[in-house]
Amino acid sequence: MTDKARTSSQRLAIVEDMTIYNAAAQKSSLIEALGACDELELDLSAVAEIDTAGFQLLVLLKREALRRGKQARIVAHSAAVRELVDFYNMAAEFGDPMLIPAQEAR
């Protein structure tokens, strides 16, 4: 990670699929972004496909944020992310996609 000044809030947009094929690179990006701020807003509105590896990344990010005394939340859900959140019944953990539509993304 480069020597960047830490900010209180940062938005990170994931534009690739959150699948096993991208998991290692995305893990590094997510952890680096979390280290650079106190609150990470994750924009997943462009994620066309998400599998169990992608779900595990989201859980890892939430746990790491908690461990560090920070916040990480999804601020925009794609249809694929909404389906996954519904499938795992995790709306309380990852934000209710019906309350935070993609249009509100900055």
C-alpha positions as a Python dict, from the first residue, in 0.01 Angstrom:
ca = {
    (1, 'M'): (0, 0, 0),
    (2, 'T'): (127, 345, -81),
    (3, 'D'): (170, 611, 184),
    (4, 'K'): (-166, 786, 152),
    (5, 'A'): (-329, 1016, 400),
    (6, 'R'): (-614, 843, 580),
    (7, 'T'): (-959, 984, 515),
    (8, 'S'): (-1270, 943, 723),
    (9, 'S'): (-1482, 803, 439),
    (10, 'Q'): (-1407, 642, 105),
    (11, 'R'): (-1623, 495, -170),
    (12, 'L'): (-1493, 198, -368),
    (13, 'A'): (-1675, 80, -680),
    (14, 'I'): (-1625, -283, -782),
    (15, 'V'): (-1683, -316, -1156),
    (16, 'E'): (-1566, -674, -1212),
    (17, 'D'): (-1752, -989, -1123),
    (18, 'M'): (-1697, -1097, -763),
    (19, 'T'): (-1610, -1457, -839),
    (20, 'I'): (-1334, -1700, -751),
    (21, 'Y'): (-1141, -1577, -1055),
    (22, 'N'): (-1110, -1224, -915),
    (23, 'A'): (-1116, -1296, -541),
    (24, 'A'): (-743, -1267, -464),
    (25, 'A'): (-700, -931, -635),
    (26, 'Q'): (-1026, -797, -493),
    (27, 'K'): (-930, -906, -142),
    (28, 'S'): (-612, -699, -163),
    (29, 'S'): (-801, -396, -296),
    (30, 'L'): (-1071, -418, -29),
    (31, 'I'): (-827, -452, 261),
    (32, 'E'): (-610, -168, 127),
    (33, 'A'): (-913, 59, 88),
    (34, 'L'): (-1031, -24, 440),
    (35, 'G'): (-688, 64, 576),
    (36, 'A'): (-705, 410, 419),
    (37, 'C'): (-1028, 524, 585),
    (38, 'D'): (-1258, 489, 884),
    (39, 'E'): (-1571, 416, 678),
    (40, 'L'): (-1568, 226, 350),
    (41, 'E'): (-1870, 252, 122),
    (42, 'L'): (-1877, -31, -128),
    (43, 'D'): (-2058, 33, -456),
    (44, 'L'): (-2151, -303, -608),
    (45, 'S'): (-2401, -169, -862),
    (46, 'A'): (-2185, -284, -1157),
    (47, 'V'): (-2124, -640, -1032),
    (48, 'A'): (-2287, -870, -1288),
    (49, 'E'): (-2196, -1199, -1117),
    (50, 'I'): (-2111, -1291, -759),
    (51, 'D'): (-2042, -1639, -624),
    (52, 'T'): (-1954, -1786, -285),
    (53, 'A'): (-1600, -1649, -309),
    (54, 'G'): (-1744, -1300, -357),
    (55, 'F'): (-1978, -1351, -62),
    (56, 'Q'): (-1681, -1462, 150),
    (57, 'L'): (-1501, -1140, 57),
    (58, 'L'): (-1795, -935, 179),
    (59, 'V'): (-1802, -1127, 508),
    (60, 'L'): (-1424, -1088, 544),
    (61, 'L'): (-1450, -714, 483),
    (62, 'K'): (-1723, -674, 746),
    (63, 'R'): (-1526, -876, 1002),
    (64, 'E'): (-1202, -691, 932),
    (65, 'A'): (-1380, -356, 964),
    (66, 'L'): (-1525, -464, 1297),
    (67, 'R'): (-1186, -586, 1417),
    (68, 'R'): (-1030, -249, 1328),
    (69, 'G'): (-1314, -43, 1477),
    (70, 'K'): (-1424, 80, 1133),
    (71, 'Q'): (-1735, 55, 919),
    (72, 'A'): (-1782, -113, 583),
    (73, 'R'): (-2115, -111, 406),
    (74, 'I'): (-2267, -170, 67),
    (75, 'V'): (-2422, 147, -69),
    (76, 'A'): (-2543, 21, -407),
    (77, 'H'): (-2647, -335, -495),
    (78, 'S'): (-2664, -488, -843),
    (79, 'A'): (-2936, -742, -918),
    (80, 'A'): (-2685, -1026, -869),
    (81, 'V'): (-2578, -887, -530),
    (82, 'R'): (-2943, -843, -425),
    (83, 'E'): (-3011, -1208, -513),
    (84, 'L'): (-2710, -1325, -312),
    (85, 'V'): (-2798, -1110, -10),
    (86, 'D'): (-3154, -1243, -24),
    (87, 'F'): (-3036, -1604, -71),
    (88, 'Y'): (-2816, -1588, 238),
    (89, 'N'): (-3072, -1376, 427),
    (90, 'M'): (-2805, -1115, 501),
    (91, 'A'): (-2992, -788, 440),
    (92, 'A'): (-2939, -685, 802),
    (93, 'E'): (-2564, -738, 769),
    (94, 'F'): (-2506, -594, 421),
    (95, 'G'): (-2776, -330, 401),
    (96, 'D'): (-3122, -371, 264),
    (97, 'P'): (-3088, -338, -114),
    (98, 'M'): (-3446, -216, -135),
    (99, 'L'): (-3363, 79, 93),
    (100, 'I'): (-3033, 164, -78),
    (101, 'P'): (-3093, 155, -455),
    (102, 'A'): (-2813, 203, -708),
    (103, 'Q'): (-2946, 549, -806),
    (104, 'E'): (-2830, 688, -472),
    (105, 'A'): (-2469, 599, -550),
    (106, 'R'): (-2249, 903, -584),
}
